[in-house]
Amino acid sequence: MSTVPPPDRSGDEPDSSLSDERLAAFLREAAEGAGGDAPKEPSARARMVARRLREEDEAARRDGRRGDQGPPGWRTGPSAPAGGSRKRLVGAVVGVLVLAVVAVRPSLVLPDGDGGAGQPSAAAAGAAGDPADTGRATREHPFRGSPAESWAEGADGIEVPEARALSGRSADDVAFALRRTKELLVAANLDPGVLRGGRPDEALAVLDPKQPKLLSGLRRSLRDPDEEHDPLLLFTRFDPAEVRPAGDVVKVRGRMRATAGEPGVVKVGADYTFVYPLVRAGDPDGPVARVIVRRELTLTLNDPAVWDVTEGRLLLEKYYAEHNNTDCGVDDGYLHPGFADGAPDGERPTGPAVDPYDTSVPLTPDGSCGRVTRT
């Protein structure tokens, strides 16, 4: 949750360097008695922001909406629904990130003597045994030479940890949040129809329709994707006219854990990597390309007795994505794999080299388009 700095008590006005958003937060907290001493005589900008807030609240009431639309956990003035109970409101600000990493032909980005895509050279493979085995991926062995070769397959790679009571919620509630998180990951990244560009209805059904702008924004991105509305931030999709799976196996590895949030809130953090082997749609016997997608997301299960939420649905607090071995700068809602015998169609990579299998550091919002060291 964003924190608001204490007001400057040396004068009559809040710090003029505050942004409108932070000033608005200050004014809200002052009105609620949570932000220290209110300014004795608000500045013109403070009065303007306060007037804007009142107008927004009035418009919200007219439109049938309820309250503030800050991030989840934002401390808004509680509404009073029928029955006299008071619930905190859920916000819509969701952190998003895409690190689209493009691969040029792997042999051009790896040191001499490497066979490309992280595979040993033909000479090295011959010295190790079978001279005909270059270590490259094939339709029969699409994960050959990849760390993912030993990973679990599909949904089996998403293990749900043991649940325990947290934040005033029972162990059963926590188990439910973990299970629903897995359902979202499976539906968004492993469903064959979704991978072929279909609608991820089962994934959308996990999310709370009361989270403002989230579902409408996701549906907009699926219906008419562009740079500002990218379904790939949450869903894995390929153009069936361009590529198709090399086999029916996706390799998966990662972790999931539940932690306590505010009272009545269970947070589930997930960090998973998915490896997809693909062939060109018109060349099933041609080369195999692997696309590696890493996703970090945090979902919350909020107590409906405290929060204005839909029972049984999860809130999406933040979600990050990294796409490896796919063209950068192509905003059509599909991932476009890089094949070893081709060149990228999107923008040329300018960022640093990336090992897509290295998950030792969290994803960071630099938005770079770099090179992969292996696939």
C-alpha positions, -999 to 999 in steps of 0.1 A, spaced: 0 0 0 13 34 -8 23 55 21 16 93 24 43 115 39 33 136 69 23 172 61 47 200 65 37 216 97 60 246 92 34 264 72 -2 265 63 0 244 31 10 209 21 43 205 4 39 220 -31 61 193 -46 35 166 -40 19 152 -70 -19 156 -74 -23 119 -66 -3 121 -33 -20 154 -24 -53 137 -30 -43 109 -7 -32 134 19 -66 152 17 -84 119 21 -64 109 51 -68 144 66 -106 141 61 -106 108 79 -83 119 107 -55 97 97 -30 121 82 -20 144 110 -30 181 112 -50 193 82 -38 226 65 -54 256 82 -61 273 48 -57 250 18 -38 262 -12 -55 268 -45 -41 235 -58 -53 217 -27 -88 232 -31 -88 222 -68 -78 186 -60 -104 184 -32 -131 197 -56 -120 171 -82 -123 143 -56 -158 155 -46 -168 156 -83 -154 121 -88 -173 107 -58 -205 123 -70 -200 108 -105 -193 74 -89 -225 75 -70 -245 86 -101 -229 57 -121 -237 32 -94 -200 27 -86 -187 26 -50 -158 46 -36 -122 50 -44 -103 31 -71 -69 30 -56 -48 -1 -52 -59 -31 -33 -57 -23 4 -63 14 -1 -79 28 30 -110 45 17 -139 59 37 -161 28 43 -194 26 26 -225 16 44 -244 -11 24 -278 -24 34 -278 -40 69 -254 -15 83 -223 -35 79 -192 -16 67 -168 -31 41 -136 -18 27 -134 -13 -10 -112 -30 -35 -91 -9 -59 -81 -14 -95 -45 -4 -98 -26 -34 -110 11 -35 -116 20 -49 -150 52 -56 -167 64 -72 -198 100 -79 -206 98 -91 -242 131 -107 -250 138 -115 -286 162 -141 -299 181 -137 -330 194 -169 -345 209 -186 -314 242 -193 -332 248 -156 -336 245 -148 -299 264 -176 -283 302 -182 -281 320 -200 -309 319 -238 -304 284 -237 -290 258 -254 -313 232 -227 -307 202 -225 -283 224 -236 -254 233 -269 -271 267 -285 -274 285 -283 -308 284 -314 -331 320 -321 -323 314 -320 -285 283 -342 -289 303 -367 -310 331 -368 -283 304 -376 -257 290 -405 -276 266 -406 -305 282 -385 -334 248 -381 -350 233 -365 -319 239 -327 -320 218 -320 -289 193 -300 -309 156 -301 -302 136 -323 -325 99 -331 -329 105 -364 -311 127 -347 -284 115 -311 -282 132 -304 -248 166 -319 -257 195 -298 -244 172 -276 -222 171 -275 -184 133 -281 -188 139 -316 -201 138 -328 -165 110 -306 -154 74 -317 -146 48 -318 -174 19 -294 -175 -3 -289 -145 18 -314 -125 45 -287 -124 23 -264 -104 23 -279 -69 0 -265 -43 17 -262 -9 2 -273 23 -22 -247 37 -24 -233 72 -46 -207 88 -35 -171 80 -48 -136 87 -79 -148 104 -88 -172 76 -90 -209 81 -67 -235 66 -96 -244 42 -98 -208 30 -61 -207 24 -62 -240 5 -90 -226 -16 -69 -195 -25 -40 -217 -35 -61 -240 -55 -78 -212 -74 -44 -197 -81 -33 -229 -97 -66 -230 -117 -58 -195 -131 -22 -205 -140 -34 -236 -158 -62 -220 -176 -41 -190 -187 -9 -209 -197 -17 -245 -204 -52 -248 -219 -48 -259 -255 -75 -237 -267 -60 -206 -251 -26 -215 -265 -42 -215 -299 -55 -180 -294 -89 -189 -279 -107 -170 -251 -94 -178 -216 -129 -179 -201 -119 -203 -173 -90 -180 -163 -113 -150 -163 -138 -168 -141 -113 -170 -113 -111 -132 -110 -135 -109 -91 -157 -88 -114 -159 -62 -86 -123 -53 -91 -127 -21 -112 -114 -21 -147 -96 -54 -145 -119 -78 -164 -131 -51 -188 -94 -43 -195 -85 -79 -200 -114 -85 -224 -105 -54 -243 -69 -67 -248 -83 -100 -260 -107 -84 -284 -85 -57 -299 -49 -60 -287 -24 -32 -291 7 -18 -273 -15 -5 -244 -38 -35 -242 -17 -66 -243 -33 -100 -234 2 -115 -232 7 -99 -198 -15 -126 -183 -22 -152 -210 0 -173 -233 -12 -173 -269 2 -183 -303 -11 -176 -337 -23 -210 -351 -17 -198 -386 19 -193 -378 29 -221 -354 16 -252 -337 29 -272 -307 57 -297 -312 39 -324 -293 14 -320 -265 38 -313 -235 46 -280 -219 73 -281 -192 66 -262 -160 86 -252 -129 82 -227 -101 68 -221 -67 37 -208 -49 33 -197 -13 5 -181 8 12 -152 32 -9 -131 55 -20 -97 43 -42 -73 61 -68 -88 85 -90 -111 65 -67 -111 34 -47 -141 22 -20 -133 -4 -8 -160 -28 24 -153 -46 34 -175 -77 65 -175 -98 64 -200 -127 83 -207 -159 66 -224 -188 85 -238 -218 67 -243 -251 82 -262 -280 68 -252 -314 71 -258 -351 60 -237 -380 24 -244 -390 34 -252 -426 66 -271 -418 58 -298 -391 91 -316 -398 112 -284 -397 131 -269 -368 117 -267 -333 117 -234 -314 112 -231 -277 95 -201 -261 101 -196 -224 75 -176 -205 81 -166 -168 52 -152 -148 51 -136 -114 17 -128 -99 1 -120 -66 -35 -128 -60 -56 -122 -29 -86 -138 -12 -104 -112 8 -130 -119 34 -163 -108 20 -175 -98 55 -148 -71 56 -143 -62 19 -166 -54 -9 -157 -85 -30 -173 -115 -46 -171 -146 -25 -151 -173 -42 -132 -150 -65 -97 -137 -63 -83 -102 -68 -53 -97 -90 -29 -75 -71 0 -75 -96 13 -96 -124 46 -95 -143 57 -114 -174 89 -122 -192 87 -136 -228 118 -152 -241 126 -162 -277 98 -141 -292 98 -110 -314 97 -77 -297 75 -48 -307 48 -69 -322 15 -60 -305 -10 -84 -321 -18 -104 -290 4 -134 -300 39 -146 -291 60 -151 -323 88 -177 -317 123 -172 -330 135 -202 -351 172 -210 -355 171 -207 -393 153 -174 -393 156 -137 -382 133 -118 -360 104 -98 -375 102 -73 -347 125 -47 -334 162 -56 -330 174 -64 -294 191 -36 -275 191 -49 -240 215 -72 -222 218 -109 -228 193 -130 -207 193 -166 -195 156 -174 -196 161 -203 -171 176 -181 -144 149 -173 -119 173 -164 -91 162 -127 -93 127 -112 -93 115 -97 -125 122 -60 -128 102 -33 -147 128 -22 -172 109 -32 -204 140 -42 -222 143 -61 -254 174 -82 -251 190 -114 -264 186 -149 -250 217 -170 -243 198 -202 -248 164 -216 -253 
